[in-house]
Amino acid sequence: MTFLRTAAMLACLLLPATSPARGEALDDSTLLQRFVLPFAIAQLEKHGGFLPFGAAMQASGQIVALGGYDGSDDEGTPPPADIVKLIQADLAAGASKGDYRATALAYDASVAVPPDGQPSDAIAIALDRQDGASVILFLPYALHNGKAGFGTSFTRQGTAAVFPLQAAPQDAEGASD
């Protein structure tokens, strides 16, 4: 049985972060994006890549960092796709309990960049909110002597895997007798 636990990323990600009061310009997804992107860039420039990691905005507005661990004692790191699944499952579990109002899942990706479809490495950030908004932000990059150079970011529709859309409730007349 796969064991999933929430793991702290690094001390820099453990600093408490909260959202501004409602009505201010930044929404939860933007705040999460601004929380995860600096860590992704730092890891990219330090290590040439990064393992998937996540963040969630709790109902209180505090942002927490999440990592994926499958509980195995095997040598080595699980494949990034497995880590993405672990973190996504943890985010979805927290969302279903009402613990989170927005989530971010950052991973290193290869993507066709519009408009010409040229392939590029990219930082991908899947952003989901409890209101059903789901988008993946891609920030294309190239590494040159340990420094990342960035292209123009773009978005694609997300999968809404963390906060699945609820089925419309049946009205009283539609209920069985």
N, C-alpha and C positions, 0 to 999 in steps of 0.2 A: 504494500500500500504506500502510495506516495505521500510523504509528509511535507506540508508546506508551512513555512514560517516566515514571518515578516522579519527582515534583517535591516539593520541600520547600514546605510551606504558609507558615509564618512562623517567625520565630525562637522565638516562644513555643511552637510545636508541636515544635520540634526538641530541646527539653530531653529528656534521656533519662528514660524512665519504665519501670519494671519492675513485675511483679506480685509480690504477697507470696508467701511460701512456701506450698506446697500445704497445705491443711488450714485456712487462714485463711478468714474469712467471705466475702470478696469473690471472685466468680468472674471469669473472663477477660472475659465480656461486660459485666459491671458496670464493670470497670476501663476498658474501651474506651469505654463510654458516658460515663463521667466524664471521659475524655480529650477526646472530640470535642464534647460539649455546650457547654462554656464558649466554645470558638472559634466555634461556630455562633451562640450568643447574642450574642457580641461583634460579629460581622459583621452580624448582623441589626440590631442597634441602631446600628451605625455607618453601614451602607449600605442598610438597609431590606430586605435579603435577602442570600443567599449562594450561591455556586456550590457544587455537590456536591464533597465531598472524602471521603477515607477514612482509615482507620487500621488497622493490623494488629498483632496480638501475635505476635512471632516465637517460635519454639520455645524460645528462651532466656528468654522472659518480657518482653523489651524491646518497647516500643510504638514503632512508626514511623508517621509521617504520610505520606499519599499524595495526589497530585493527578493530574488527567488532562490530557494534552496530546496532540493528534493529529498534531503535527509540521508542521502547515501554517503558512505564513507569512502567511496571509490576515489582513486587518484584522478586528478584532472577536473576540468570544468564541463558541465553538461553543454550540449549544443545550444547556441542562442535561441533557436526556435523552441526548444524545451523550456528555457528560462522564460520566454515570452508567454508561453501557455501557463506556467506556474503563476507568474505575476498577474496575468489577466484573470485567472481563476480566483486569486486572492482579492483582487479589486472587485470582481463581480460578487463575491461572497460578502464583502463589506458593504457594497452598494445595496444588496438585497436585504441586509439588516438595517439599512438606513444610516449607517455610519458615515457614508461619503455622499457628498453632493456633486463632486466633480473629480475626474481622475485623469492622469497622464501616464502613458507608457512610452518610454524612449528606447529606441533601438537603432543600430547601425544597419542601413539598408542600401541596396542597389536599386536604382529607379531610372526610368526613361524620363528625361527632362523635357517639358514642353518648350517651345512648340515643335521642335524638330525630332524629338524622341531620342536624343543622344543619351547613352547610358552614363550614369554618374553614381558615385557613392553619395550617400545623404544621411544626415541625422533625421530620423523619422520620429515624430511625436504624435501618438494617437491620443486625442483629447475627447473625453466623453463627459456629458453632464446629465444630471437626473431628469432634466426637461426633455431628453431625447436627442439633443444636439450631439453629433458625432462627426469628427473631422480628423484627418491625418495631415499634419504639417510636415513638409519635406524641405530640408535645407541642404541643397547640394554642396559638396565640398571636394577639395583636392588638397592633399598634404604636400608641402614643399619644405624640405629641411626642418621637419618637425612643427611647422606652423600651418594652420588650416586657412585656406582661402575659400571664400564662400560665393556661391552663385545666388541667383534670385530664388527666394523661397516660393513655394506653391502649395496648394492644398488639394486633397481629394476627399470624397465622401468617406466617412469612417464606417466601421462595421456595427456600431451600436451594441457591441458584445458585453459591455459592462452594465449598462442600464437598458436592458431590452425593452422595447415598446410593449406596453401593456395592451392586452386585448380589450376592446371596447366593452364596458359592462352591459349586460342585458337589461332591458327595461322590464318592469313588472309584468307587462302583457306578454313579453316573449318568454317568460319563465314557464316551465312545465306545470301542469295542474296537479 
